[in-house]
Each structure stands twice: as C-alpha cells, then as structure tokens.
C-alpha cells in the first residue's frame, strides 16, 4: 500500500506545483484551438435579432480612424488577439517564444482556400471597424471600441485569405458576401449577432440582404 500512497503523494505534489506555476502566469497561453470562431446564434434567433435592430441610413465616415479602435490587444503573455485567432482557427499551429505562428494550416471559410503560412492569412473583423463607426460606434468610448475590435467572445474575428479580406474592406452584406456560398448563412448569423450584441444599426439594403440569406438557411 505504501507504493500507492507514494504515487498519490507525487501526483498531489505535481498538481500543486502546476497550480503554483499557473498562478504566476508562467503557463499563460492562448485559448485551446477550436478551429473556428465561436458558433453564431441559429438562423431563427438571427432573424429575431435582425428584427430588433435599429434601421436607419448609414452614418458618415467623418472622423473615422482605425487608431480609434485599438487592436490587437495583448490577451495573455506575449499573445495578442491576432495570434490567439490564428491559433484558434488553424490546425497544427506552432508558435515561437513571442507567440508568432511559425507553422500551421489555415482553411479560409470565405473562399475555401487553404494556407500554410500565417503571412497569407488576415484576421477579418466580420463587422468592419469603419462599418461599426458608421453604425453607431462613433459615439462610443475608445475603451468600448477596443473591446469591439478584440472581441473573442462573439463571432466577430475569423482567419481568412488576406486578399479576400482586403477585397471585402468595410463592405456590408448588401455589398459583399463570401464567395463560398455554403458559408453565407453562417456569415449572416455572425454579422447579425455581432451587430445585435453591440447595439449597432443596419441600413435598409443591409437588412434586406441579411433577411434574404437568413430566410434561405
């Protein structure tokens, strides 16, 4: 029996040591990989949310600057929001001591392309920062805009092909949707959930485009 007790004692000691190290932050790492953004609300819920959004003409871009939406914020240790999303959305991602992704595979849901270099991948703000500005974020505090720009809880950030992200720019769903049609329902659900959570408005063309997609889900 002494051997059993010895093993139990060693296990307790190891667990205690691990807890102590974790408490000091030495084990701080990015969240476990889930290979996709948080699952958006259902199409039915998205349709309900869409009906609750304020519909009004899009505001002006006057005064807008990306600097008013501080990103990418430090999330843990050396890991900022971009690196956390790269780790989360990729497969077999390896990071160096500064948390930069040095190896991995990324599947871009927007266009169906697969990449093996992080440099070929952008982190898209599903609801673009300037779109948010014109939809109500112009009245927010900088702190709230920073939370929006680094939102890992809602499906607001996703790793996609860099030039696809650049082509999308700040366009809304009436002007741009993923070329991969199989993802459009998910994208519409993501968009509506983000706008609903953050209290952003939609314009009439945007709402119509979203309704059309969601009704076909």
Order of alpha helices (4+ residues) and beta strands (2+ residues): alpha-alpha-beta-beta-alpha-beta-beta-beta-beta-alpha-alpha-beta-alpha-alpha-alpha
